[in-house]
Amino acid sequence: MIRIFLRKTGWAFFVILVLSGCAVFPVRENAAPSPPAAAHSPSGAGYHYSLGILHALNENMDAAILEMEEALRIDPDSPYLAKELASIYMEKGDTEKAFAICKKTLEGHPDDSDTRLLLGGLYLNRKDYPGAAGEYRRVIELAPKNTAARFYLGMSLAEMKQFDEAAAAFRELLKIDPDHFMGNYYLARILSEMKRYDEAEAGFRTTLALRPEFESAMIDLAVLYERQQKIPQAVEVYRNFIDLFPARLQARIKLGELYLQEQRYDEAEKEFQEVLKLDGNNREVRMTLALIYLERGRHEKAVEMLDALTREYPTEYKITYLLGTTYEEIKAYDAALETLRGIPASSEYFGGAQIRIGMILNKQQRTTEAVDSLLQAIGKKKDAPGLYAFLASIYEEEKKYSAAEELIREGLRTSPGSVDLHFSLGVLFEKTDRFEESIQAMKTVLKLEPDHAEALNFIGYMYADRGIHLDEAEKLIRKALRLRPGNGYMIDSLGWVFFRNNRLEEAIRYLKEASEALPEDAAILEHLGDAYVRSGQSREAADAYEKAIRFNPVNNLLKKKRDDLHRMKTPLIPFSGGNKMPVKP
């Protein structure tokens, strides 16, 4: 008889072998003591041992323990009986008693490798990896060809992140048994962790050659390819596996996700539809299909699927939120409001839902309702910084700056570490010409989150616009661009630094790039026009100003700059304050 317990740990599944017999990993590879001989007398140890095994086979563990304890009372020096009793306690779930029995047995039989192997499993169960490794090393000393001890030694070392030693343990195992498929698999996993990708790939392929149906090895091989951005190879692994095992859902799901990464929506949809043929109630796949429909503009299909999911899972508010935002996207505002209002304050999606409600009401010019709704939401959830930040932005739109500042400070009293609120405060100070306070607020953001790209860009631009700390401004903005490559607003900021430094060729290059990324942004076009003026390229400057006026027709300064050019007069470009910073991310 054999019982196998699987315990999920941080790194892998550990297999704890409990009773003797045929096992996935052999336990007794050295000479082991025989079970007690069956006795004719009902008082013999062998008799009670046999009864204990029969009870265990029938899953009557309490009776099995009583019989095995009686056998051990008759033959107290038998490590075999002690080990069988410990195994039954393990199967019952009483690992502490099993542990105590193993420790006591080893006091009298320190060289019993089977008991040490069982004790190592109990250490693993406790997540005492050094203790486990110590037992497995002792087993290897006693029985050098014991592959189970070498396997679990490797696992214990891997849990301790001692990957070099773990790899060595698995290699020693594979010298003894080259076809040990789990040994090959875990060695490959360790090599993958060590970024030794070619060796890891070979290990996974060896594992799959030994066990073609081993899904975990297939997925890990595909993930290995993904890490190296070898997407076609990853797709091929999944496709081959699905050809062999078309009913394996996990492989189809992973393949669909890869297609999504490459925006191959038709192929992704096909794979997810195949999953639903096999598992029509798969919630995550149905949600993913709804997102594909949204991405492809098939809003009715998305609403149909999300509405069905919401009815089936009324307390899964992630789905409710997604349905509400879908209604918002198709301008079904009443349905959106009704759906989003159904998300309770206890849900993590409450804050986001209330912000979307505020956005919809504000979009419909129902600003008073939006404000009242957000105030009520804040009353229900005072520790939701996003609600304070969004309501403050509405106050700012209405130029109610004092109310906005008071609200942000109220939010900071309940959430003093909120990056969003400190950022909002910095933006508010910039809008109200409080430069030093604005910079200080943004520096607070960077203390809380050093890689906050928007705060880095904000400070850099503010310095550039005033022509101060230009070297530092350039460093800050370049860091922001490393975090947000291709961001048009940040490219504009870098161009503005070069403009202030009179590095006009670089300024024009970056400002042109920014205007190509954001062709309808009037502030960026104005910056480009200013750079052209400074470099003497009047025709290009006039063209940039004309485009800017098209997108901001009420900007009188822009019109004056254009008119000055037409009168063959160099426009006056203010050194600061004439070009408000685009603060969008």
NUVEXVO-799388 format. One line per 4 residues: their letters; for each residue x, y, z of C-alpha. Coordinates in nm, 4 decimals, always signed. Layout:
<recs>
a) X Y Z | ... .
</recs>
This chain:
<recs>
miri) +0.0000 +0.0000 +0.0000 | +0.1113 +0.3527 -0.0654 | -0.0242 +0.6894 +0.0322 | +0.1205 +1.0049 -0.1190 .
flrk) +0.0685 +1.3465 +0.0351 | +0.1155 +1.6566 -0.1781 | +0.2010 +1.9776 +0.0037 | +0.2204 +2.3031 -0.1928 .
tgwa) +0.5191 +2.5131 -0.0956 | +0.6646 +2.8353 -0.2279 | +0.8725 +2.6606 -0.4910 | +0.7104 +2.3334 -0.5858 .
ffvi) +0.4981 +2.0364 -0.4883 | +0.6710 +1.8112 -0.2412 | +0.5741 +1.4448 -0.2355 | +0.5812 +1.2843 +0.1074 .
lvls) +0.5785 +0.9075 +0.0770 | +0.3989 +0.7542 +0.3679 | +0.3718 +0.3786 +0.3400 | +0.5769 +0.1147 +0.1645 .
gcav) +0.5080 -0.0383 -0.1734 | +0.5406 +0.0818 -0.5302 | +0.6068 +0.4542 -0.5267 | +0.6689 +0.7352 -0.7711 .
fpvr) +1.0055 +0.7779 -0.6020 | +1.1442 +0.4610 -0.4428 | +1.1879 +0.4803 -0.0676 | +1.3686 +0.1627 +0.0196 .
enaa) +1.6619 +0.1355 -0.2131 | +1.8958 -0.0077 +0.0481 | +1.8365 -0.3324 +0.2323 | +1.5373 -0.2782 +0.4576 .
pspp) +1.4197 -0.4826 +0.7552 | +1.1342 -0.7166 +0.6810 | +0.7932 -0.6754 +0.8417 | +0.7324 -0.8942 +1.1440 .
aaah) +0.6523 -1.2515 +1.0590 | +0.2852 -1.3393 +1.0823 | +0.2280 -1.5116 +1.4126 | -0.0210 -1.7947 +1.4695 .
spsg) -0.0946 -1.6483 +1.8088 | -0.3306 -1.3470 +1.8211 | -0.0799 -1.1954 +2.0608 | +0.2023 -1.1823 +1.8022 .
agyh) +0.3366 -0.8498 +1.6662 | +0.2916 -0.9721 +1.3100 | -0.0749 -1.0425 +1.3705 | -0.1447 -0.6898 +1.4955 .
yslg) +0.0707 -0.5422 +1.2171 | -0.1393 -0.7270 +0.9575 | -0.4630 -0.6073 +1.1164 | -0.3265 -0.2516 +1.1219 .
ilha) -0.2456 -0.2652 +0.7499 | -0.5949 -0.4000 +0.6724 | -0.7565 -0.1194 +0.8715 | -0.5372 +0.1364 +0.6940 .
lnen) -0.6378 -0.0056 +0.3571 | -1.0000 +0.0416 +0.4596 | -0.9145 +0.3974 +0.5719 | -1.0021 +0.3218 +0.9346 .
mdaa) -0.7008 +0.5051 +1.0709 | -0.7925 +0.5028 +1.4395 | -0.8223 +0.1238 +1.4396 | -0.5026 +0.0957 +1.2333 .
ilem) -0.3150 +0.3037 +1.4896 | -0.4406 +0.0897 +1.7811 | -0.3275 -0.2329 +1.6094 | +0.0093 -0.0893 +1.5047 .
eeal) +0.0724 +0.0473 +1.8550 | -0.0027 -0.2986 +1.9960 | +0.2398 -0.4539 +1.7478 | +0.5056 -0.2054 +1.8532 .
ridp) +0.4363 -0.2742 +2.2219 | +0.5079 -0.6410 +2.1577 | +0.8158 -0.5655 +1.9462 | +0.9362 -0.2232 +2.0758 .
dspy) +1.2739 -0.2427 +1.9027 | +1.1368 -0.2706 +1.5485 | +1.2172 +0.0387 +1.3383 | +0.9950 -0.1035 +1.0669 .
lake) +0.6857 -0.1071 +1.2915 | +0.7692 +0.2416 +1.4233 | +0.7980 +0.3719 +1.0704 | +0.4641 +0.2159 +0.9683 .
lasi) +0.2956 +0.3710 +1.2724 | +0.4478 +0.7119 +1.1905 | +0.3234 +0.6751 +0.8312 | -0.0332 +0.6057 +0.9470 .
ymek) -0.0202 +0.9112 +1.1764 | +0.0953 +1.1149 +0.8773 | -0.1934 +0.9905 +0.6692 | -0.4320 +1.0813 +0.9472 .
gdte) -0.2796 +1.4308 +0.9523 | -0.1116 +1.4071 +1.2919 | +0.2381 +1.4987 +1.1755 | +0.3563 +1.5939 +1.5239 .
kafa) +0.3105 +1.2370 +1.6530 | +0.4735 +1.1017 +1.3371 | +0.7674 +1.3365 +1.3944 | +0.8079 +1.2259 +1.7569 .
ickk) +0.8011 +0.8558 +1.6597 | +1.0688 +0.9070 +1.3923 | +1.2948 +1.1001 +1.6307 | +1.2580 +0.8341 +1.9032 .
tleg) +1.3246 +0.5507 +1.6552 | +1.6453 +0.7155 +1.5360 | +1.7743 +0.7377 +1.8926 | +1.8008 +0.3604 +1.8926 .
hpdd) +1.8578 +0.3107 +1.5179 | +2.0532 +0.6123 +1.3906 | +2.1475 +0.4343 +1.0671 | +1.7934 +0.3467 +0.9611 .
sdtr) +1.7805 +0.5323 +0.6309 | +1.4079 +0.4724 +0.5697 | +1.3157 +0.6431 +0.8961 | +1.5490 +0.9313 +0.8138 .
lllg) +1.3861 +0.9640 +0.4721 | +1.0441 +0.9813 +0.6355 | +1.1718 +1.2346 +0.8898 | +1.3089 +1.4475 +0.6052 .
glyl) +0.9576 +1.4552 +0.4574 | +0.8204 +1.5697 +0.7901 | +1.0763 +1.8509 +0.8026 | +0.9627 +1.9518 +0.4536 .
nrkd) +0.6045 +1.9508 +0.5772 | +0.7135 +2.1988 +0.8454 | +0.9036 +2.4024 +0.5841 | +1.2176 +2.3399 +0.7868 .
ypga) +1.4358 +2.3089 +0.4786 | +1.7741 +2.3018 +0.6561 | +1.6445 +2.0209 +0.8790 | +1.5185 +1.8307 +0.5749 .
agey) +1.8464 +1.8767 +0.3875 | +2.0387 +1.7457 +0.6873 | +1.8326 +1.4250 +0.6978 | +1.8642 +1.3673 +0.3230 .
rrvi) +2.2411 +1.4148 +0.3341 | +2.2590 +1.1536 +0.6116 | +2.0489 +0.9117 +0.4029 | +2.2868 +0.9615 +0.1091 .
elap) +2.5808 +0.8792 +0.3356 | +2.4069 +0.5573 +0.4395 | +2.2688 +0.4693 +0.0945 | +2.4550 +0.6583 -0.1821 .
knta) +2.2244 +0.5281 -0.4570 | +1.9049 +0.6411 -0.2873 | +1.7525 +0.8593 -0.5586 | +1.4605 +0.9741 -0.3400 .
arfy) +1.7009 +1.1322 -0.0904 | +1.8931 +1.3061 -0.3694 | +1.5712 +1.4305 -0.5251 | +1.4370 +1.5788 -0.2032 .
lgms) +1.7766 +1.7193 -0.1118 | +1.7670 +1.9128 -0.4376 | +1.4148 +2.0338 -0.3614 | +1.5124 +2.1449 -0.0096 .
laem) +1.8133 +2.3372 -0.1393 | +1.6003 +2.4985 -0.4097 | +1.3563 +2.6197 -0.1440 | +1.6515 +2.7812 +0.0333 .
kqfd) +1.7502 +2.9500 -0.2986 | +2.0779 +2.7588 -0.2958 | +2.0453 +2.6926 -0.6658 | +2.4030 +2.5888 -0.7407 .
eaaa) +2.3913 +2.3205 -0.4687 | +2.0408 +2.2141 -0.5723 | +2.1505 +2.1718 -0.9349 | +2.4465 +1.9619 -0.8185 .
afre) +2.2131 +1.7375 -0.6148 | +1.9884 +1.6777 -0.9154 | +2.2872 +1.6079 -1.1409 | +2.4095 +1.3418 -0.8969 .
llki) +2.0606 +1.1916 -0.9023 | +2.0634 +1.1817 -1.2839 | +2.3995 +1.0037 -1.2863 | +2.2273 +0.7206 -1.1010 .
dpdh) +1.8985 +0.7385 -1.2921 | +1.9229 +0.9427 -1.6164 | +1.5541 +0.8761 -1.6931 | +1.4252 +1.0197 -1.3645 .
fmgn) +1.1788 +1.2545 -1.5310 | +1.1075 +1.4651 -1.2199 | +1.4809 +1.5008 -1.1577 | +1.5263 +1.6285 -1.5141 .
yyla) +1.2275 +1.8599 -1.4721 | +1.3373 +2.0253 -1.1490 | +1.6950 +2.0582 -1.2679 | +1.5584 +2.2436 -1.5720 .
rils) +1.3489 +2.4688 -1.3477 | +1.6518 +2.5551 -1.1370 | +1.8618 +2.6296 -1.4452 | +1.5807 +2.8553 -1.5676 .
emkr) +1.5885 +3.0430 -1.2340 | +1.9644 +3.0818 -1.2825 | +1.9001 +3.2221 -1.6344 | +2.0963 +2.9384 -1.7915 .
ydea) +1.8340 +2.9163 -2.0589 | +1.9983 +2.6831 -2.3108 | +2.0626 +2.4182 -2.0435 | +1.7120 +2.4665 -1.9033 .
eagf) +1.5607 +2.4199 -2.2479 | +1.7527 +2.0944 -2.2930 | +1.6295 +1.9751 -1.9519 | +1.2655 +2.0479 -2.0278 .
rttl) +1.2934 +1.8755 -2.3645 | +1.4470 +1.5687 -2.1986 | +1.1596 +1.5664 -1.9485 | +0.9035 +1.5841 -2.2281 .
alrp) +1.0781 +1.3089 -2.4197 | +1.0394 +1.0892 -2.1104 | +0.6837 +1.2023 -2.0356 | +0.5216 +1.3733 -2.3387 .
efes) +0.1987 +1.4227 -2.1427 | +0.3682 +1.6171 -1.8600 | +0.1866 +1.9484 -1.8900 | +0.3908 +2.1393 -1.6300 .
amid) +0.7144 +2.0777 -1.8227 | +0.5485 +2.1923 -2.1433 | +0.4202 +2.5116 -1.9843 | +0.7570 +2.5836 -1.8236 .
lavl) +0.9336 +2.5338 -2.1577 | +0.6930 +2.7738 -2.3247 | +0.7388 +3.0268 -2.0414 | +1.1146 +2.9899 -2.0845 .
yerq) +1.0740 +3.0911 -2.4480 | +0.8488 +3.3800 -2.3458 | +1.1152 +3.5111 -2.1066 | +1.3549 +3.5229 -2.3993 .
qkip) +1.0895 +3.6837 -2.6217 | +1.0925 +3.3727 -2.8413 | +0.7170 +3.3900 -2.8912 | +0.7018 +3.1744 -3.2110 .
qave) +0.8840 +2.8922 -3.0283 | +0.6467 +2.9229 -2.7320 | +0.3470 +2.9103 -2.9655 | +0.4921 +2.6018 -3.1343 .
vyrn) +0.5305 +2.4221 -2.7984 | +0.1668 +2.4847 -2.7101 | +0.0428 +2.3968 -3.0572 | +0.2306 +2.0654 -3.0578 .
fidl) +0.1017 +1.9809 -2.7140 | -0.2578 +2.0620 -2.8118 | -0.2236 +1.8412 -3.1200 | -0.1303 +1.5540 -2.8875 .
fpar) -0.3789 +1.6390 -2.6117 | -0.6606 +1.8563 -2.7494 | -0.8602 +1.8405 -2.4257 | -0.5894 +2.0012 -2.2085 .
lqar) -0.7426 +2.3373 -2.1235 | -0.4390 +2.4997 -1.9620 | -0.2371 +2.4703 -2.2817 | -0.5124 +2.6305 -2.4894 .
iklg) -0.5511 +2.9122 -2.2365 | -0.1774 +2.9855 -2.2414 | -0.1722 +2.9760 -2.6208 | -0.4654 +3.2168 -2.6349 .
elyl) -0.2829 +3.4525 -2.3984 | +0.0237 +3.4453 -2.6243 | -0.1897 +3.5303 -2.9257 | -0.3342 +3.8207 -2.7270 .
qeqr) +0.0162 +3.9506 -2.6531 | +0.0817 +3.9604 -3.0253 | -0.2627 +4.1138 -3.0920 | -0.3615 +3.8092 -3.2974 .
ydea) -0.7190 +3.8450 -3.1820 | -0.8832 +3.6032 -3.4268 | -0.6526 +3.3196 -3.3231 | -0.6860 +3.4074 -2.9547 .
ekef) -1.0640 +3.4081 -2.9795 | -1.0575 +3.0717 -3.1555 | -0.8519 +2.9114 -2.8766 | -1.0706 +3.0548 -2.6010 .
qevl) -1.3843 +2.9384 -2.7820 | -1.2337 +2.5883 -2.7937 | -1.1806 +2.6092 -2.4169 | -1.5464 +2.6983 -2.3684 .
kldg) -1.6521 +2.3963 -2.5749 | -1.4756 +2.1813 -2.3154 | -1.5518 +2.3969 -2.0114 | -1.8445 +2.6238 -2.0860 .
nnre) -1.8470 +2.7718 -1.7365 | -1.4835 +2.8872 -1.7314 | -1.5305 +3.2340 -1.5855 | -1.1836 +3.3735 -1.6576 .
vrmt) -1.1926 +3.2653 -2.0225 | -1.5374 +3.4161 -2.0677 | -1.4106 +3.7434 -1.9207 | -1.1087 +3.7344 -2.1510 .
lali) -1.3353 +3.6812 -2.4513 | -1.5435 +3.9793 -2.3413 | -1.2259 +4.1910 -2.3347 | -1.1361 +4.0693 -2.6843 .
yler) -1.4814 +4.1733 -2.8043 | -1.4284 +4.5155 -2.6461 | -1.0859 +4.5535 -2.8076 | -1.2344 +4.4716 -3.1464 .
grhe) -1.5334 +4.7038 -3.1071 | -1.7880 +4.4210 -3.0751 | -1.9581 +4.5889 -2.7852 | -2.2898 +4.4048 -2.8085 .
kave) -2.1137 +4.0674 -2.7740 | -1.9084 +4.2025 -2.4834 | -2.2201 +4.3322 -2.3048 | -2.4032 +4.0027 -2.3667 .
mlda) -2.1211 +3.7970 -2.2142 | -2.0555 +4.0311 -1.9222 | -2.4249 +4.0632 -1.8424 | -2.4549 +3.6831 -1.8282 .
ltre) -2.1483 +3.6598 -1.6048 | -2.2829 +3.9304 -1.3734 | -2.6069 +3.7382 -1.3301 | -2.4181 +3.4162 -1.2571 .
ypte) -2.1662 +3.5811 -1.0243 | -2.3502 +3.8765 -0.8667 | -2.0835 +3.9288 -0.5987 | -1.7870 +3.9184 -0.8390 .
ykit) -1.7663 +4.2947 -0.8638 | -1.4736 +4.2921 -1.1049 | -1.7223 +4.1668 -1.3658 | -1.9822 +4.4226 -1.2607 .
yllg) -1.7259 +4.6998 -1.2912 | -1.6201 +4.5818 -1.6371 | -1.9836 +4.5686 -1.7511 | -2.0433 +4.9210 -1.6216 .
ttye) -1.7390 +5.0632 -1.8005 | -1.8470 +4.8840 -2.1193 | -2.1871 +5.0527 -2.1011 | -2.0025 +5.3817 -2.0502 .
eika) -1.7885 +5.3196 -2.3581 | -2.0937 +5.2679 -2.5801 | -2.2548 +5.5772 -2.4238 | -2.5332 +5.3762 -2.2580 .
ydaa) -2.4942 +5.6051 -1.9594 | -2.8115 +5.5141 -1.7706 | -2.7206 +5.1442 -1.7813 | -2.3634 +5.2295 -1.6827 .
letl) -2.4771 +5.4314 -1.3812 | -2.7215 +5.1629 -1.2669 | -2.4574 +4.8900 -1.2991 | -2.1769 +5.0800 -1.1272 .
rgip) -2.4031 +5.1880 -0.8433 | -2.4566 +4.8201 -0.7674 | -2.0991 +4.7829 -0.6423 | -2.0989 +4.8108 -0.2597 .
asse) -1.8524 +5.0049 -0.0453 | -1.7072 +4.6768 +0.0820 | -1.5738 +4.5923 -0.2656 | -1.2249 +4.6872 -0.3808 .
yfgg) -1.3900 +4.8163 -0.6998 | -1.6116 +5.0651 -0.5149 | -1.3713 +5.3574 -0.5463 | -1.3150 +5.3024 -0.9176 .
aqir) -1.6883 +5.2620 -0.9775 | -1.7670 +5.5876 -0.7955 | -1.5048 +5.7729 -0.9991 | -1.6586 +5.6373 -1.3230 .
igmi) -2.0012 +5.7516 -1.1984 | -1.8573 +6.0976 -1.1314 | -1.6998 +6.1055 -1.4779 | -2.0283 +6.0114 -1.6464 .
lnkq) -2.2281 +6.2715 -1.4540 | -1.9633 +6.5358 -1.5210 | -1.9622 +6.4439 -1.8900 | -2.3377 +6.4973 -1.8928 .
qrtt) -2.2850 +6.8384 -1.7315 | -2.4533 +6.7128 -1.4138 | -2.1661 +6.8476 -1.2071 | -2.3678 +6.9096 -0.8906 .
eavd) -2.4853 +6.5471 -0.8945 | -2.1298 +6.4308 -0.9580 | -2.0004 +6.6260 -0.6587 | -2.2838 +6.5041 -0.4314 .
sllq) -2.2282 +6.1448 -0.5433 | -1.8558 +6.1633 -0.4736 | -1.9086 +6.3254 -0.1331 | -2.1454 +6.0438 -0.0395 .
aigk) -1.8899 +5.7885 -0.1599 | -1.6175 +5.9502 +0.0515 | -1.8532 +5.9333 +0.3497 | -1.8803 +5.5568 +0.2970 .
kkda) -1.5124 +5.4976 +0.2251 | -1.2870 +5.7576 +0.3822 | -0.9677 +5.5641 +0.3050 | -1.0050 +5.5779 -0.0759 .
pgly) -0.7537 +5.8426 -0.1918 | -0.8665 +5.8201 -0.5534 | -1.2084 +5.9573 -0.4609 | -1.0562 +6.2659 -0.2982 .
afla) -0.8198 +6.3203 -0.5932 | -1.0956 +6.2946 -0.8531 | -1.3390 +6.5219 -0.6681 | -1.0549 +6.7715 -0.6209 .
siye) -0.9998 +6.7691 -0.9979 | -1.3658 +6.8638 -1.0487 | -1.3252 +7.1506 -0.8036 | -1.0154 +7.2607 -0.9967 .
eekk) -1.2096 +7.2607 -1.3258 | -1.4546 +7.4986 -1.1592 | -1.1602 +7.7006 -1.0270 | -1.2616 +7.6238 -0.6692 .
ysaa) -0.8996 +7.5910 -0.5682 | -0.9498 +7.6399 -0.1952 | -1.2121 +7.3657 -0.1849 | -0.9829 +7.1369 -0.3854 .
eeli) -0.6900 +7.1954 -0.1512 | -0.9018 +7.1443 +0.1591 | -1.0344 +6.8161 +0.0159 | -0.6875 +6.6858 -0.0747 .
regl) -0.5572 +6.7695 +0.2725 | -0.8572 +6.5894 +0.4245 | -0.7689 +6.2838 +0.2169 | -0.4070 +6.3026 +0.3301 .
rtsp) -0.5162 +6.2959 +0.6934 | -0.6632 +5.9475 +0.6391 | -0.4102 +5.8349 +0.3741 | -0.0850 +6.0243 +0.4464 .
gsvd) +0.1167 +5.7943 +0.2215 | -0.1036 +5.8377 -0.0847 | +0.1126 +5.9112 -0.3872 | -0.1933 +6.0189 -0.5875 .
lhfs) -0.2979 +6.2807 -0.3347 | +0.0496 +6.4294 -0.2991 | +0.0717 +6.4424 -0.6793 | -0.2697 +6.6109 -0.7004 .
lgvl) -0.1565 +6.8659 -0.4437 | +0.1546 +6.9413 -0.6482 | -0.0553 +6.9961 -0.9624 | -0.2932 +7.2223 -0.7698 .
fekt) -0.0037 +7.4333 -0.6405 | +0.1302 +7.4669 -0.9974 | -0.2097 +7.5870 -1.1177 | -0.2208 +7.8475 -0.8424 .
drfe) +0.1381 +7.9689 -0.9085 | +0.2838 +7.8308 -0.5837 | +0.6076 +7.7069 -0.7368 | +0.8055 +7.6120 -0.4260 .
esiq) +0.5125 +7.4278 -0.2686 | +0.4476 +7.2480 -0.5964 | +0.8075 +7.1268 -0.6183 | +0.8021 +7.0180 -0.2539 .
amkt) +0.4828 +6.8164 -0.3066 | +0.6393 +6.6401 -0.6053 | +0.9550 +6.5668 -0.4079 | +0.7320 +6.4031 -0.1468 .
vlkl) +0.5870 +6.1879 -0.4244 | +0.9401 +6.0808 -0.5206 | +1.0248 +5.9946 -0.1602 | +0.7246 +5.7657 -0.1540 .
epdh) +0.7808 +5.6309 -0.5066 | +1.1254 +5.7117 -0.6525 | +1.0292 +5.5861 -0.9990 | +0.7145 +5.7958 -1.0326 .
aeal) +0.7682 +5.9019 -1.3938 | +0.5072 +6.1785 -1.3949 | +0.6543 +6.3462 -1.0850 | +1.0053 +6.3273 -1.2342 .
nfig) +0.8772 +6.4875 -1.5527 | +0.6783 +6.7485 -1.3612 | +0.9774 +6.8748 -1.1633 | +1.2011 +6.8650 -1.4707 .
ymya) +0.9561 +7.0669 -1.6756 | +0.8958 +7.3197 -1.3982 | +1.2700 +7.3790 -1.3729 | +1.3030 +7.4062 -1.7501 .
drgi) +1.0151 +7.6501 -1.7818 | +1.1906 +7.8807 -1.5377 | +1.5345 +7.8237 -1.6869 | +1.6766 +7.6918 -1.3589 .
hlde) +1.8595 +7.3711 -1.2608 | +1.8644 +7.2695 -1.6271 | +2.1182 +6.9883 -1.5845 | +1.9084 +6.8366 -1.3070 .
aekl) +1.5933 +6.8903 -1.5149 | +1.7466 +6.6951 -1.8017 | +1.8439 +6.4050 -1.5714 | +1.4965 +6.3901 -1.4177 .
irka) +1.3200 +6.3901 -1.7528 | +1.5552 +6.1345 -1.9064 | +1.4823 +5.9043 -1.6125 | +1.1098 +5.9596 -1.6663 .
lrlr) +1.1508 +5.8651 -2.0327 | +1.3359 +5.5468 -1.9410 | +1.0306 +5.4563 -1.7346 | +0.7820 +5.5741 -2.0010 .
pgng) +0.9591 +5.5397 -2.3359 | +0.7808 +5.7192 -2.6188 | +0.5678 +5.9376 -2.3905 | +0.4924 +6.2514 -2.5917 .
ymid) +0.4579 +6.4830 -2.2922 | +0.7941 +6.3778 -2.1537 | +0.9623 +6.4084 -2.4918 | +0.8203 +6.7628 -2.5074 .
slgw) +0.9672 +6.8352 -2.1628 | +1.3122 +6.7220 -2.2769 | +1.2830 +6.9387 -2.5869 | +1.1890 +7.2329 -2.3652 .
vffr) +1.5000 +7.1781 -2.1522 | +1.7141 +7.1985 -2.4662 | +1.5239 +7.5113 -2.5762 | +1.6001 +7.6822 -2.2457 .
nnrl) +1.9635 +7.5747 -2.2785 | +1.9699 +7.7256 -2.6290 | +2.0493 +7.3834 -2.7792 | +1.8060 +7.4550 -3.0587 .
eeai) +1.8860 +7.1707 -3.2958 | +1.8192 +6.9141 -3.0223 | +1.5161 +7.1101 -2.9035 | +1.3556 +7.1060 -3.2471 .
rylk) +1.4300 +6.7340 -3.2936 | +1.2612 +6.6358 -2.9672 | +0.9724 +6.8821 -2.9990 | +0.8975 +6.7504 -3.3492 .
ease) +0.8989 +6.3973 -3.2093 | +0.6618 +6.5043 -2.9312 | +0.4245 +6.6732 -3.1783 | +0.4204 +6.3573 -3.3918 .
alpe) +0.3302 +6.1508 -3.0847 | +0.0594 +6.4035 -2.9804 | -0.0357 +6.5867 -3.3014 | -0.3364 +6.7676 -3.1496 .
daai) -0.1629 +6.9082 -2.8409 | -0.1534 +7.2870 -2.8772 | +0.1050 +7.3433 -2.6005 | +0.3570 +7.1118 -2.7681 .
lehl) +0.2991 +7.2759 -3.1077 | +0.3524 +7.6155 -2.9449 | +0.6824 +7.4935 -2.7996 | +0.7888 +7.3761 -3.1439 .
gday) +0.6929 +7.7109 -3.2932 | +0.8968 +7.8934 -3.0276 | +1.2013 +7.6771 -3.1054 | +1.1660 +7.7489 -3.4781 .
vrsg) +1.1433 +8.1230 -3.4061 | +1.4554 +8.1129 -3.1913 | +1.6438 +7.9293 -3.4671 | +1.5279 +8.1735 -3.7353 .
qsre) +1.2944 +7.9322 -3.9189 | +0.9973 +8.1695 -3.9517 | +0.7935 +7.9698 -4.2041 | +0.8091 +7.6527 -3.9937 .
aada) +0.7277 +7.8554 -3.6814 | +0.4186 +8.0075 -3.8446 | +0.3010 +7.6636 -3.9524 | +0.3405 +7.5271 -3.5978 .
yeka) +0.1504 +7.8240 -3.4500 | -0.1319 +7.7850 -3.7029 | -0.1733 +7.4214 -3.6087 | -0.1686 +7.5104 -3.2385 .
irfn) -0.4400 +7.7735 -3.2872 | -0.6522 +7.5145 -3.4674 | -0.6563 +7.3084 -3.1475 | -0.6675 +7.6033 -2.9046 .
pvnn) -0.8490 +7.8869 -3.0829 | -0.8997 +8.0974 -2.7665 | -0.5271 +8.1339 -2.6900 | -0.4563 +8.5010 -2.7617 .
llkk) -0.0824 +8.4709 -2.6975 | -0.0596 +8.2110 -2.9756 | -0.2441 +8.4431 -3.2134 | -0.0119 +8.7309 -3.1253 .
krdd) +0.2935 +8.5159 -3.1952 | +0.1504 +8.4173 -3.5326 | +0.0543 +8.7747 -3.6190 | +0.4003 +8.9054 -3.5198 .
lhrm) +0.5551 +8.6538 -3.7612 | +0.3246 +8.7648 -4.0415 | +0.4325 +9.1235 -3.9739 | +0.7959 +9.0033 -4.0064 .
ktpl) +0.8476 +9.0771 -3.6402 | +1.0169 +8.8355 -3.3981 | +0.7533 +8.7282 -3.1448 | +0.8196 +8.7925 -2.7800 .
ipfs) +0.8523 +8.4507 -2.6134 | +0.8015 +8.4785 -2.2363 | +1.0796 +8.3164 -2.0385 | +0.8272 +8.1498 -1.8072 .
ggnk) +0.4571 +8.1298 -1.7520 | +0.3665 +8.1482 -2.1191 | +0.3551 +7.7751 -2.1747 | +0.1620 +7.5845 -1.9148 .
mpvk) +0.2896 +7.2388 -1.8501 | +0.0966 +6.9447 -1.9954 | +0.0514 +6.7326 -1.6840 | -0.1192 +6.4352 -1.8408 .
p) +0.0677 +6.1063 -1.7979 .
</recs>
